[in-house]
Amino acid sequence: MSANTKDLRNVVLLGHSDSGKTTLIETMMYEGGAIKRRGSVNSRNMVSDNTDLEREKGKTIFSHQMFVNWRNNKINMIDTPGFDDFIGEVVSSLKVADTAIIVLNAANGVEVGTELVWEYVEKYQTPAIFVINQMDHPKADFEKTLDQAKERFGSKLIPLQYPYNSGENFNSIIDALRMVMYEFPADGGKPEKKPIPKSEMERANAMHNALVEIAAENEDGLMEKYFEEGNLSEEELAKGITIALAKQQFFPVFITSGLKDMGSGRLMGFIDDIAPSPAERPARKLENGDEVSYDSNDKTTVFIYKTTSEPQVGLISYFKVLSGKLKPGDELVNAENGETERISQLFVAEGKERIPVDELVAGDLGVTVKLKYARSNHTLNSKGVNRKVRPMEFPESRIRKAISTEVSSDMEKLVTALHKIQDEDPTLVVEQSVELKQTILHGQGQLHLDLVTQRLEKEFGVKMKFAAPKIPYRETITGKAEADYRHKKQSGGAGQFGEIHLRLENYYDGMEEPTGVNIRQKDIEELPWGGKLAFYWCIVGGSIDNRYIGAIKKGIMQQMEAGPLTSSYCQNIRVTVYDGKMHSVDSNDISFQLASAGAFREAFHQAKPQLLEPMYAVEILCPDEDTGDVMGDLQTRRAIISGMDSETHYQKILADVPLAELDDYGSTLRSITGGRAKFTMKFCNYQLVPMNVQQELVKKNSPMVEV
């Protein structure tokens, strides 16, 4: 096993569901001798999809780390899910990969899942290799898929290969880099090298020359030699395109049939020869702006990109060594919390199998178990080293559900279990909402939450129920009103007395000061839930003593925390207290607190009260043919379309949609488009609720409105 950073290759396989990533990676491992026989999706016996849930569903749900020794190098490979509900697995895997292998389905072309992962490939500036897989499919179309990929991902996509024949009879690949034709036996495996047919030489030469030009542009002296001699040696060619790939100036395109084991060995050879090692990648940026290079002679720094748990084992941590060397028995300090962790055992992963090792060097991927304080996104360092890697950023959640249990006494057990799952899956967010008086679970989609439900039942023995979550409306006013309110209570002995005269107006920054009053005190309060309260104390002549200001503000705030319309939070209101009365014996704090609350409530109802609802900016990417249906569905959700744009054979739709109308939107979109669309949503602002909707909500007037 390699112990040299320059002899390592870290690749991640990405792509839409059913592009054949898992079958391809199984074949790559078989080609490299890591496994003796290939499993299959149907047989549920693959190295990658090795959990009970994955075997049950026949789909990749989690990322899986594997490796193969190829010639003199160690190639670490990570398989990832194709459903965007599990995008967290993709983001974390890309964080530690040095090359992305983007797998396209030759029959379906560029699909929406590919669009999604490409955004993260660009974000992380990861070198990428495209693989047009399933060339043996009856509907395989290399030219169409390549054209779509170039249209979407740019002219940097340069094919190194193309099929001599495709579809059910696929068995030959013309390789323009090595200028040879590979012809495979019927059952795949090791190909026979043959001369390129004369009919294909013109096209092959044109492709080869394009590769030579790319290589020449990236290595001093090669361009001059290219002009003088018209060609480059294989070694020179490899050197130039290695640089081009590492700089993301060139994205090579290969073709394969993972199912029939055709082309995967050539792909492995290219990864081995051309793909950058960690030593050839830029230094890792740290949170404080510093950098850490992949140097095995430096102090040790380790980044944990994924955590899972297993019965009888506990927490399992997957990591990348960013610098130095790591050995069993090493003690590292967690940059997140200052805790010291002892690396008791050190492994490399081969799917679910963990193979003990004595050492891992900078750039390598590994596994350890039973860390006490370390989780995903944590950095571990040698003692005395202060490094913290910039954390992974995950997309906003796209689904929210209120959760409960069949037996109320199980609720604490449920929340505890969810927090354990959240430690492993940062895209899952558990929120205890004081405002809504609900526990809200945020996730990437219904498939995501379904997976969590199954894990809860199987691993923790607790059942979770879903309900539509309440909507965090806001209340405000659009007009102006005055009210006076007297609180008076007599029950023997000292009574209660307080009278308040106040004015309410809608507040906005920069508005003119109130007229007709003498301003004695002005407080602009930033409310915890958003918006502002402008409180003006304008009492003259001592009609109310200044010592009651705090109680009066408290009464107003209590009403703003449970608004007069629907008991939602109030915001952006100016309150001007300009008169009132007090009693020398019966007035006290509680009297003025109740009086100000009553006056606020009465004035609020007269000041053209208005409900506000949270709006979300939604971005949808869907096939052209489904655009009409998607737009029609958005119109039923009171959406405001803010823009449209074309991206290859997809349409991008931008819309502002009320949160109240987005419940189960992911499931609806999947149904409308057959799973070929994706969407993101992000809170943007609060907007006025239409009056007919407001009237219905006010009728309910529950402590918090549920829609």
C-alpha positions as CSV (number, residue, x, y, z in Angstrom):
1,M,0.0,0.0,0.0
2,S,1.3,3.4,-1.0
3,A,3.0,5.6,1.7
4,N,3.8,8.5,-0.6
5,T,1.5,11.5,-1.2
6,K,2.4,11.7,-4.9
7,D,1.3,8.1,-5.4
8,L,-2.2,8.7,-4.1
9,R,-5.3,9.5,-6.2
10,N,-8.6,10.5,-4.6
11,V,-11.6,10.3,-6.9
12,V,-15.4,10.7,-6.2
13,L,-18.0,9.3,-8.6
14,L,-20.9,11.7,-9.1
15,G,-24.0,11.7,-11.3
16,H,-27.8,11.4,-11.5
17,S,-29.5,8.3,-10.1
18,D,-29.3,5.3,-12.5
19,S,-26.3,6.7,-14.4
20,G,-24.5,3.5,-13.3
21,K,-22.0,4.9,-10.8
22,T,-22.1,2.0,-8.4
23,T,-21.9,-0.7,-11.2
24,L,-18.9,1.2,-12.7
25,I,-17.0,1.5,-9.4
26,E,-17.6,-2.2,-8.8
27,T,-16.1,-2.9,-12.2
28,M,-13.2,-0.6,-11.6
29,M,-12.4,-2.4,-8.3
30,Y,-12.6,-5.7,-10.2
31,E,-10.2,-4.5,-12.9
32,G,-7.8,-3.4,-10.2
33,G,-7.9,-6.7,-8.4
34,A,-9.5,-5.4,-5.2
35,I,-12.3,-7.9,-5.6
36,K,-12.4,-11.3,-7.2
37,R,-15.9,-11.2,-8.6
38,R,-18.3,-8.4,-9.5
39,G,-21.5,-8.0,-7.6
40,S,-24.7,-6.5,-9.1
41,V,-27.5,-4.2,-8.1
42,N,-30.1,-6.9,-8.7
43,S,-28.1,-9.4,-6.6
44,R,-27.7,-6.9,-3.7
45,N,-24.1,-8.0,-3.2
46,M,-22.0,-5.0,-4.3
47,V,-19.1,-3.6,-2.3
48,S,-20.6,-0.1,-2.4
49,D,-24.3,-0.4,-1.6
50,N,-23.7,-2.5,1.5
51,T,-26.3,-1.3,4.0
52,D,-29.6,-3.0,4.6
53,L,-31.5,0.0,3.5
54,E,-29.5,0.2,0.2
55,R,-29.9,-3.4,-0.5
56,E,-33.6,-3.2,0.2
57,K,-34.1,-0.2,-2.1
58,G,-31.5,-1.1,-4.7
59,K,-30.2,2.5,-4.6
60,T,-27.1,4.2,-3.3
61,I,-28.2,6.3,-0.2
62,F,-24.8,6.8,1.6
63,S,-21.4,7.7,0.3
64,H,-18.9,4.7,0.5
65,Q,-15.2,4.9,0.6
66,M,-13.1,2.2,-1.2
67,F,-9.6,1.8,-2.7
68,V,-7.7,-0.1,-5.2
69,N,-4.0,-0.5,-5.8
70,W,-3.3,0.2,-9.5
71,R,0.3,-0.3,-10.7
72,N,2.3,1.9,-8.3
73,N,-0.5,4.1,-7.0
74,K,-3.3,3.8,-4.5
75,I,-6.6,5.0,-5.9
76,N,-9.2,6.0,-3.2
77,M,-12.7,6.0,-4.6
78,I,-15.9,7.3,-3.1
79,D,-19.3,6.3,-4.5
80,T,-22.1,8.8,-3.9
81,P,-26.0,8.8,-4.1
82,G,-27.7,10.2,-7.2
83,F,-30.8,11.5,-5.5
84,D,-30.6,15.2,-4.5
85,D,-32.3,14.3,-1.3
86,F,-28.9,13.0,-0.2
87,I,-26.8,15.9,-1.5
88,G,-25.0,16.1,1.9
89,E,-23.2,12.9,1.0
90,V,-22.0,14.4,-2.3
91,V,-20.9,17.7,-0.7
92,S,-18.8,16.0,2.0
93,S,-17.2,13.5,-0.5
94,L,-16.2,16.3,-2.9
95,K,-14.6,18.2,0.0
96,V,-11.9,15.5,0.2
97,A,-11.7,14.4,-3.4
98,D,-8.9,15.6,-5.8
99,T,-10.8,14.5,-9.0
100,A,-14.5,14.2,-9.8
101,I,-15.7,11.4,-12.1
102,I,-19.0,12.7,-13.5
103,V,-21.0,9.7,-14.8
104,L,-23.6,10.3,-17.6
105,N,-26.2,7.9,-18.8
106,A,-25.7,7.4,-22.5
107,A,-29.4,6.9,-23.0
108,N,-30.7,9.8,-21.0
109,G,-28.0,12.4,-21.6
110,V,-27.3,15.2,-19.1
111,E,-29.9,14.9,-16.3
112,V,-30.8,17.2,-13.5
113,G,-28.8,15.4,-10.9
114,T,-25.7,16.0,-13.0
115,E,-26.5,19.8,-13.0
116,L,-26.7,19.7,-9.2
117,V,-23.4,18.1,-8.6
118,W,-21.7,20.3,-11.2
119,E,-22.5,23.3,-9.1
120,Y,-20.4,21.8,-6.3
121,V,-17.6,20.7,-8.6
122,E,-17.3,24.3,-9.7
123,K,-17.5,25.6,-6.1
124,Y,-14.7,23.4,-4.9
125,Q,-12.7,23.9,-8.2
126,T,-12.3,20.2,-8.6
127,P,-10.6,18.7,-11.7
128,A,-13.3,16.6,-13.5
129,I,-13.4,13.6,-15.8
130,F,-16.7,12.9,-17.6
131,V,-17.7,9.3,-18.3
132,I,-20.5,8.5,-20.7
133,N,-21.6,5.2,-19.3
134,Q,-24.0,2.5,-20.4
135,M,-22.9,2.6,-24.0
136,D,-24.4,-0.9,-24.4
137,H,-27.9,0.4,-23.7
138,P,-30.2,0.0,-26.8
139,K,-30.9,3.8,-26.7
140,A,-27.4,4.9,-26.1
141,D,-26.5,8.1,-28.0
142,F,-22.9,9.2,-27.6
143,E,-23.2,12.3,-29.9
144,K,-26.4,13.6,-28.3
145,T,-25.0,13.1,-24.8
146,L,-21.7,14.8,-25.6
147,D,-23.4,17.8,-27.3
148,Q,-25.7,18.2,-24.2
149,A,-22.7,18.0,-21.9
150,K,-20.7,20.6,-23.9
151,E,-23.7,22.9,-24.1
152,R,-24.2,22.8,-20.4
153,F,-20.6,22.5,-19.0
154,G,-18.7,24.3,-21.7
155,S,-16.1,23.8,-24.4
156,K,-13.5,22.5,-22.0
157,L,-15.1,19.1,-22.4
158,I,-12.8,17.3,-24.8
159,P,-13.5,13.7,-25.8
160,L,-10.6,11.3,-25.7
161,Q,-12.7,8.4,-27.0
162,Y,-15.8,7.7,-29.0
163,P,-17.6,4.4,-29.8
164,Y,-17.0,2.6,-33.0
165,N,-20.4,1.0,-32.5
166,S,-22.9,1.6,-29.7
167,G,-26.1,0.1,-28.4
168,E,-26.6,-3.6,-27.8
169,N,-23.7,-4.4,-30.1
170,F,-21.3,-2.0,-28.4
171,N,-17.8,-3.6,-28.1
172,S,-15.3,-1.2,-29.6
173,I,-13.8,2.1,-28.4
174,I,-11.6,4.4,-30.5
175,D,-9.1,6.1,-28.2
176,A,-7.7,9.4,-29.7
177,L,-5.1,9.9,-26.9
178,R,-3.3,6.6,-27.6
179,M,-4.5,6.4,-31.2
180,V,-5.7,2.8,-31.0
181,M,-9.0,0.9,-31.1
182,Y,-10.0,-1.3,-28.2
183,E,-12.1,-4.3,-29.1
184,F,-13.7,-6.2,-26.2
185,P,-14.8,-9.8,-26.0
186,A,-18.6,-10.3,-25.8
187,D,-18.6,-10.6,-22.0
188,G,-16.2,-7.7,-21.5
189,G,-12.8,-7.6,-19.7
190,K,-9.4,-7.2,-21.3
191,P,-9.7,-5.7,-24.8
192,E,-7.6,-6.4,-27.9
193,K,-5.7,-3.4,-29.3
194,K,-6.3,-2.9,-33.0
195,P,-5.5,-0.2,-35.5
196,I,-8.0,2.5,-36.0
197,P,-10.1,1.7,-39.1
198,K,-9.3,4.0,-42.1
199,S,-12.8,5.3,-42.1
200,E,-12.2,6.7,-38.6
201,M,-8.7,8.1,-39.0
202,E,-9.7,11.6,-40.0
203,R,-11.9,12.0,-36.9
204,A,-9.4,10.3,-34.6
205,N,-6.6,12.5,-35.9
206,A,-8.6,15.7,-35.4
207,M,-9.4,14.7,-31.8
208,H,-5.7,13.7,-31.1
209,N,-4.5,17.1,-32.4
210,A,-6.9,18.9,-30.1
211,L,-5.4,17.0,-27.2
212,V,-1.9,17.8,-28.4
213,E,-2.7,21.5,-28.5
214,I,-4.1,21.4,-24.9
215,A,-0.9,19.7,-23.7
216,A,1.3,22.1,-25.6
217,E,-0.4,25.1,-24.1
218,N,0.3,24.0,-20.6
219,E,4.0,23.1,-20.6
220,D,6.9,25.4,-21.5
221,G,8.7,24.2,-24.7
222,L,6.0,21.9,-25.9
223,M,4.3,24.5,-28.0
224,E,7.5,25.2,-29.8
225,K,8.2,21.5,-30.4
226,Y,4.6,21.0,-31.5
227,F,5.0,23.7,-34.2
228,E,8.3,22.3,-35.3
229,E,7.5,18.6,-35.4
230,G,3.7,18.6,-35.5
231,N,3.3,16.1,-32.7
232,L,4.4,15.2,-29.1
233,S,5.6,12.0,-27.6
234,E,3.2,10.1,-25.3
235,E,5.2,11.2,-22.3
236,E,5.1,14.9,-23.3
237,L,1.4,14.6,-24.1
238,A,0.7,13.1,-20.7
239,K,2.7,15.8,-18.9
240,G,0.8,18.6,-20.6
241,I,-2.7,17.3,-20.1
242,T,-1.9,16.4,-16.5
243,I,-1.3,20.1,-15.9
244,A,-4.4,21.1,-17.9
245,L,-6.6,18.7,-15.9
246,A,-5.2,19.9,-12.6
247,K,-5.9,23.5,-13.5
248,Q,-9.5,22.7,-14.7
249,Q,-8.6,23.9,-18.2
250,F,-9.6,20.6,-19.7
251,F,-12.3,18.0,-18.8
252,P,-11.7,14.7,-20.7
253,V,-14.6,12.5,-21.8
254,F,-14.4,8.7,-21.7
255,I,-16.9,6.0,-22.6
256,T,-17.7,2.8,-20.8
257,S,-20.1,0.0,-20.1
258,G,-19.8,-0.6,-16.4
259,L,-22.2,-3.5,-16.7
260,K,-20.2,-5.3,-19.4
261,D,-16.8,-4.3,-18.1
262,M,-15.8,-2.3,-21.2
263,G,-13.6,0.8,-20.9
264,S,-13.2,0.8,-17.1
265,G,-9.6,-0.4,-17.2
266,R,-8.7,2.4,-19.6
267,L,-10.4,4.9,-17.3
268,M,-8.4,3.5,-14.3
269,G,-5.2,3.8,-16.3
270,F,-5.9,7.5,-17.1
271,I,-6.7,8.2,-13.4
272,D,-3.4,6.5,-12.5
273,D,-1.3,8.3,-15.1
274,I,-3.0,11.8,-15.4
275,A,-5.3,12.6,-12.5
276,P,-3.6,14.9,-10.0
277,S,-2.3,13.5,-6.7
278,P,-3.0,15.5,-3.5
279,A,0.6,16.9,-3.9
280,E,-0.4,18.5,-7.1
281,R,-3.6,20.2,-5.7
282,P,-3.7,23.6,-4.2
283,A,-3.0,24.0,-0.5
284,R,-6.2,23.7,1.7
285,K,-7.6,27.0,2.8
286,L,-8.1,27.4,6.6
287,E,-10.8,29.3,8.4
288,N,-8.4,32.1,9.4
289,G,-7.1,32.6,5.8
290,D,-4.0,30.5,6.2
291,E,-3.2,27.4,4.2
292,V,-2.1,23.9,4.9
293,S,-0.2,21.9,2.2
294,Y,-0.2,18.1,1.7
295,D,3.2,17.7,3.3
296,S,3.9,14.4,5.1
297,N,6.9,16.0,7.0
298,D,4.7,18.7,8.5
299,K,2.7,18.4,11.8
300,T,-0.4,16.3,11.5
301,T,-3.8,17.8,10.5
302,V,-6.9,15.6,9.8
303,F,-10.3,16.7,8.5
304,I,-13.3,14.6,9.3
305,Y,-15.8,14.7,6.4
306,K,-18.3,12.0,7.5
307,T,-19.4,10.2,10.6
308,T,-21.7,7.2,10.9
309,S,-22.5,4.8,13.7
310,E,-22.8,1.0,13.9
311,P,-24.2,-1.2,16.6
312,Q,-21.5,-2.7,18.8
313,V,-19.0,-0.3,17.3
314,G,-20.3,3.2,17.9
315,L,-19.2,6.2,16.1
316,I,-17.1,5.7,12.9
317,S,-15.2,8.7,11.5
318,Y,-14.1,9.1,7.9
319,F,-11.3,11.6,7.3
320,K,-8.6,12.9,5.1
321,V,-5.0,13.5,6.3
322,L,-4.2,17.0,5.2
323,S,-0.7,17.1,6.5
324,G,1.8,15.0,8.4
325,K,1.4,11.3,9.1
326,L,-1.2,9.5,11.3
327,K,-0.5,6.4,13.3
328,P,-2.5,4.3,15.9
329,G,-1.9,5.8,19.3
330,D,-1.5,9.4,18.1
331,E,-3.2,12.0,20.2
332,L,-4.8,15.0,18.3
333,V,-6.6,18.1,19.6
334,N,-10.0,19.0,18.2
335,A,-9.9,22.6,16.8
336,E,-13.6,22.9,17.3
337,N,-13.8,22.2,21.0
338,G,-10.3,21.8,22.4
339,E,-10.8,18.2,23.3
340,T,-8.0,15.6,22.9
341,E,-8.7,12.5,20.9
342,R,-6.6,9.3,20.9
343,I,-6.5,7.5,17.6
344,S,-6.8,4.0,19.0
345,Q,-7.3,2.2,15.7
346,L,-6.6,3.2,12.1
347,F,-8.2,1.7,9.0
348,V,-8.7,2.1,5.3
349,A,-12.2,1.3,4.1
350,E,-13.3,-1.2,1.4
351,G,-17.0,-0.6,1.5
352,K,-18.2,-2.0,4.8
353,E,-14.9,-3.8,5.4
354,R,-12.3,-1.9,7.5
355,I,-8.7,-3.0,7.0
356,P,-6.2,-2.1,9.7
357,V,-3.1,0.0,8.7
358,D,-0.1,1.2,10.6
359,E,0.2,4.6,9.0
360,L,-1.5,7.1,6.7
361,V,0.3,9.9,5.0
362,A,-0.8,13.4,3.9
363,G,-3.4,13.2,1.2
364,D,-4.7,9.7,2.1
365,L,-8.2,8.8,3.2
366,G,-8.9,6.7,6.3
367,V,-11.2,5.6,9.0
368,T,-11.1,5.4,12.8
369,V,-13.6,4.5,15.5
370,K,-14.9,5.6,18.9
371,L,-13.8,9.2,18.8
372,K,-15.5,10.9,21.8
373,Y,-15.9,14.5,20.8
374,A,-15.2,14.7,17.0
375,R,-17.9,14.9,14.4
376,S,-18.3,15.8,10.7
377,N,-16.6,19.1,9.8
378,H,-14.2,18.9,12.7
379,T,-10.4,19.4,12.3
380,L,-7.9,17.5,14.5
381,N,-4.3,18.6,14.9
382,S,-1.1,17.6,16.5
383,K,-0.7,19.3,19.9
384,G,0.5,22.9,19.6
385,V,-1.0,23.3,16.1
386,N,-3.8,25.8,15.5
387,R,-5.5,24.9,12.2
388,K,-9.2,24.8,11.5
389,V,-10.4,23.9,8.0
390,R,-13.2,25.9,6.5
391,P,-16.3,24.0,7.2
392,M,-18.5,22.3,4.6
393,E,-21.5,24.4,3.6
394,F,-24.7,22.4,2.9
395,P,-27.7,23.6,1.0
396,E,-30.8,25.0,2.7
397,S,-33.5,22.5,3.6
398,R,-36.3,22.0,1.2
399,I,-38.8,20.3,3.4
400,R,-40.0,20.9,6.9
401,K,-42.3,18.7,9.0
402,A,-43.7,18.9,12.5
403,I,-42.9,15.7,14.3
404,S,-44.5,13.8,17.2
405,T,-44.7,10.3,18.6
406,E,-47.6,8.0,19.1
407,V,-46.9,7.9,22.8
408,S,-46.1,11.3,24.3
409,S,-43.6,9.8,26.7
410,D,-41.4,8.8,23.7
411,M,-40.9,12.4,22.6
412,E,-37.7,12.8,24.6
413,K,-36.3,9.6,23.2
414,L,-37.2,10.7,19.7
415,V,-35.4,14.0,19.9
416,T,-32.3,12.4,21.5
417,A,-32.2,9.9,18.6
418,L,-32.7,12.6,16.0
419,H,-29.8,14.6,17.4
420,K,-27.6,11.5,17.1
421,I,-28.6,11.1,13.4
422,Q,-28.0,14.9,13.0
423,D,-24.4,14.4,14.2
424,E,-23.9,12.0,11.2
425,D,-26.0,14.0,8.7
426,P,-25.6,17.8,8.8
427,T,-28.3,18.3,6.2
428,L,-30.8,17.2,8.8
429,V,-31.9,20.0,11.2
430,V,-33.9,19.5,14.4
431,E,-35.6,22.7,15.6
432,Q,-37.4,23.1,18.9
433,S,-39.6,26.1,17.9
434,V,-40.6,28.2,20.8
435,E,-42.7,30.4,18.5
436,L,-44.6,27.5,16.9
437,K,-44.6,25.3,20.0
438,Q,-43.6,22.4,17.8
439,T,-40.6,20.3,17.1
440,I,-39.7,20.8,13.4
441,L,-37.6,18.5,11.3
442,H,-35.9,20.1,8.3
443,G,-34.5,18.0,5.5
444,Q,-33.7,17.8,1.8
445,G,-36.8,16.0,0.7
446,Q,-39.4,13.4,1.5
447,L,-37.0,10.5,0.6
448,H,-34.5,12.0,3.1
449,L,-37.1,12.1,5.9
450,D,-38.4,8.6,5.0
451,L,-34.8,7.3,5.5
452,V,-34.6,9.0,8.9
453,T,-38.0,7.4,9.8
454,Q,-36.7,4.0,8.9
455,R,-33.5,4.5,10.8
456,L,-35.4,5.6,13.9
457,E,-37.5,2.5,13.9
458,K,-34.7,0.0,13.2
459,E,-31.8,1.5,15.2
460,F,-33.6,3.3,18.0
461,G,-37.0,1.6,18.3
462,V,-39.0,4.8,18.1
463,K,-41.8,5.7,15.7
464,M,-42.1,9.3,14.3
465,K,-45.3,10.9,13.1
466,F,-45.3,13.8,10.6
467,A,-47.8,16.7,10.4
468,A,-47.9,20.0,8.5
469,P,-45.9,22.5,10.5
470,K,-47.5,25.8,11.6
471,I,-46.6,28.9,9.7
472,P,-44.7,31.7,11.5
473,Y,-46.9,34.5,10.4
474,R,-46.2,38.1,11.5
475,E,-48.7,40.9,12.4
476,T,-48.4,44.5,11.6
477,I,-50.5,47.6,10.9
478,T,-50.9,49.7,7.7
479,G,-52.7,52.6,9.2
480,K,-52.8,54.9,12.3
481,A,-55.1,54.7,15.3
482,E,-55.4,56.0,18.9
483,A,-56.9,54.3,21.9
484,D,-57.1,54.9,25.6
485,Y,-57.6,52.1,28.1
486,R,-58.2,52.2,31.9
487,H,-57.3,49.2,34.0
488,K,-59.1,49.4,37.4
489,K,-59.6,46.8,40.0
490,Q,-60.8,47.1,43.6
491,S,-60.9,44.2,45.9
492,G,-60.5,45.6,49.4
493,G,-57.4,47.3,50.5
494,A,-55.0,48.6,47.8
495,G,-56.5,48.3,44.3
496,Q,-55.1,48.5,40.8
497,F,-55.3,51.6,38.6
498,G,-53.6,52.7,35.4
499,E,-54.8,54.6,32.4
500,I,-52.9,54.8,29.0
501,H,-53.5,57.0,25.9
502,L,-51.4,55.9,23.0
503,R,-51.1,56.1,19.2
504,L,-50.1,53.3,16.9
505,E,-48.5,53.7,13.4
506,N,-46.7,51.5,10.9
507,Y,-43.0,52.0,11.5
508,Y,-40.3,52.2,8.9
509,D,-36.7,53.5,9.0
510,G,-36.4,57.2,8.1
511,M,-40.1,58.1,8.8
512,E,-40.8,61.6,10.2
513,E,-41.1,62.0,14.0
514,P,-44.7,62.0,15.4
515,T,-46.4,65.4,15.5
516,G,-48.5,67.1,18.2
517,V,-46.5,65.6,21.1
518,N,-43.5,66.4,23.1
519,I,-41.0,63.6,22.8
520,R,-39.3,62.9,26.1
521,Q,-37.8,59.5,25.4
522,K,-37.3,57.5,22.2
523,D,-36.3,53.8,22.0
524,I,-35.9,51.8,18.8
525,E,-36.0,48.1,19.7
526,E,-34.7,45.4,17.4
527,L,-37.1,42.6,17.9
528,P,-35.7,39.1,18.4
529,W,-38.1,37.7,15.7
530,G,-37.3,40.5,13.2
531,G,-38.6,43.9,12.6
532,K,-38.7,46.8,15.1
533,L,-40.7,48.5,17.8
534,A,-40.3,52.3,18.0
535,F,-41.4,53.4,21.5
536,Y,-42.0,57.1,22.2
537,W,-42.6,58.4,25.7
538,C,-44.4,61.8,25.3
539,I,-45.9,62.3,28.8
540,V,-45.8,65.8,30.1
541,G,-47.1,67.4,33.3
542,G,-46.5,64.2,35.3
543,S,-49.8,62.5,34.4
544,I,-47.9,59.2,34.5
545,D,-44.7,58.9,36.5
546,N,-41.5,58.0,34.6
547,R,-41.0,55.0,36.8
548,Y,-43.8,53.2,35.0
549,I,-42.1,53.3,31.6
550,G,-40.6,49.8,31.9
551,A,-44.0,48.3,32.9
552,I,-45.7,50.0,30.0
553,K,-43.2,48.8,27.5
554,K,-43.5,45.3,29.0
555,G,-47.2,45.3,28.5
556,I,-46.8,46.4,24.9
557,M,-44.1,43.7,24.2
558,Q,-46.4,41.0,25.7
559,Q,-49.0,42.0,23.2
560,M,-46.5,42.0,20.4
561,E,-45.4,38.5,21.3
562,A,-48.9,37.3,20.9
563,G,-50.6,39.6,18.4
564,P,-54.3,40.6,18.5
565,L,-55.1,38.9,15.2
566,T,-53.7,35.3,15.4
567,S,-51.4,35.4,18.4
568,S,-48.4,35.7,16.0
569,Y,-45.5,38.0,16.6
570,C,-46.0,41.7,15.7
571,Q,-43.4,43.9,14.1
572,N,-42.6,47.3,12.6
573,I,-44.9,49.4,14.9
574,R,-44.5,52.8,16.4
575,V,-46.1,53.3,19.8
576,T,-46.5,56.9,21.0
577,V,-47.6,57.1,24.7
578,Y,-48.9,60.7,25.0
579,D,-51.3,60.8,28.0
580,G,-52.8,58.8,30.9
581,K,-53.7,58.9,34.5
582,M,-52.3,57.3,37.7
583,H,-53.5,57.0,41.3
584,S,-51.3,57.9,44.2
585,V,-52.2,54.6,46.1
586,D,-53.6,52.1,43.6
587,S,-51.2,52.6,40.6
588,N,-48.4,50.1,40.3
589,D,-46.4,48.2,37.6
590,I,-48.9,45.5,37.0
591,S,-51.7,48.1,36.5
592,F,-49.8,50.0,33.8
593,Q,-48.6,46.8,32.2
594,L,-52.2,45.6,31.8
595,A,-53.4,49.1,30.7
596,S,-50.8,49.4,28.0
597,A,-51.5,45.9,26.7
598,G,-55.3,46.8,26.5
599,A,-54.7,50.1,24.8
600,F,-52.3,48.5,22.3
601,R,-54.8,45.8,21.5
602,E,-57.7,48.2,20.9
603,A,-55.6,50.6,18.7
604,F,-54.2,47.7,16.7
605,H,-57.6,46.5,15.6
606,Q,-58.4,50.1,14.4
607,A,-55.1,50.7,12.6
608,K,-55.8,48.5,9.5
609,P,-54.1,45.3,10.8
610,Q,-52.4,43.1,8.3
611,L,-50.9,39.6,8.5
612,L,-47.5,39.0,6.9
613,E,-46.4,35.6,5.6
614,P,-42.9,34.2,5.0
615,M,-41.9,34.1,1.3
616,Y,-39.3,31.8,-0.1
617,A,-37.2,32.3,-3.2
618,V,-37.6,29.1,-5.1
619,E,-35.4,28.1,-8.1
620,I,-36.6,25.2,-10.2
621,L,-34.7,23.4,-13.0
622,C,-36.9,21.2,-15.1
623,P,-37.0,19.7,-18.6
624,D,-38.5,21.9,-21.4
625,E,-41.5,19.6,-21.9
626,D,-42.5,19.8,-18.2
627,T,-42.3,23.6,-17.9
628,G,-46.0,24.2,-18.5
629,D,-47.1,21.8,-15.9
630,V,-44.6,23.1,-13.4
631,M,-45.7,26.7,-14.0
632,G,-49.4,25.7,-13.7
633,D,-48.7,24.1,-10.3
634,L,-46.9,27.2,-9.1
635,Q,-49.8,29.4,-10.0
636,T,-52.0,27.3,-7.7
637,R,-49.5,28.1,-4.9
638,R,-49.9,31.9,-5.2
639,A,-46.4,32.0,-6.6
640,I,-44.9,35.2,-8.1
641,I,-42.8,34.3,-11.1
642,S,-39.7,36.5,-11.0
643,G,-37.7,35.1,-14.0
644,M,-37.1,32.3,-16.5
645,D,-34.0,31.2,-18.3
646,S,-32.9,28.4,-20.5
647,E,-30.0,26.0,-19.6
648,T,-29.4,23.5,-22.4
649,H,-32.6,21.3,-22.5
650,Y,-33.7,22.6,-19.1
651,Q,-35.7,25.6,-18.0
652,K,-34.8,27.5,-14.9
653,I,-37.8,29.1,-13.2
654,L,-37.4,31.6,-10.4
655,A,-40.4,32.3,-8.2
656,D,-41.3,33.8,-4.8
657,V,-43.7,31.4,-3.1
658,P,-45.4,31.6,0.3
659,L,-44.1,29.0,2.8
660,A,-47.7,28.0,3.5
661,E,-48.0,26.8,-0.1
662,L,-44.7,24.8,-0.2
663,D,-45.7,21.8,2.0
664,D,-44.8,18.6,0.1
665,Y,-43.7,20.6,-2.9
666,G,-40.8,18.3,-3.5
667,S,-43.1,15.2,-3.9
668,T,-45.4,17.1,-6.2
669,L,-42.5,18.3,-8.4
670,R,-41.1,14.8,-8.6
671,S,-44.5,13.5,-9.6
672,I,-45.0,16.2,-12.3
673,T,-41.6,15.7,-13.9
674,G,-40.9,12.0,-13.2
675,G,-38.0,12.9,-10.9
676,R,-36.2,14.9,-13.6
677,A,-36.4,18.3,-11.9
678,K,-34.7,19.8,-8.9
679,F,-35.4,22.9,-6.8
680,T,-33.9,25.0,-4.0
681,M,-35.7,27.3,-1.6
682,K,-34.4,30.1,0.6
683,F,-36.2,32.5,2.9
684,C,-36.3,36.0,1.3
685,N,-38.8,38.2,3.2
686,Y,-42.3,38.7,4.7
687,Q,-45.1,40.0,2.5
688,L,-48.7,40.9,3.0
689,V,-51.2,38.0,3.1
690,P,-54.1,38.4,0.6
691,M,-57.2,39.7,2.4
692,N,-59.3,36.6,1.7
693,V,-56.6,34.4,3.1
694,Q,-56.2,36.7,6.1
695,Q,-59.9,36.5,6.9
696,E,-59.8,32.7,7.0
697,L,-56.7,32.8,9.3
698,V,-58.2,35.3,11.7
699,K,-61.4,33.2,11.9
700,K,-59.3,30.4,13.3
701,N,-57.5,32.7,15.7
702,S,-55.6,29.9,17.2
703,P,-52.4,30.4,19.4
704,M,-50.5,29.8,16.2
705,V,-52.1,29.3,12.8
706,E,-51.7,26.0,11.1
707,V,-52.2,25.7,7.4
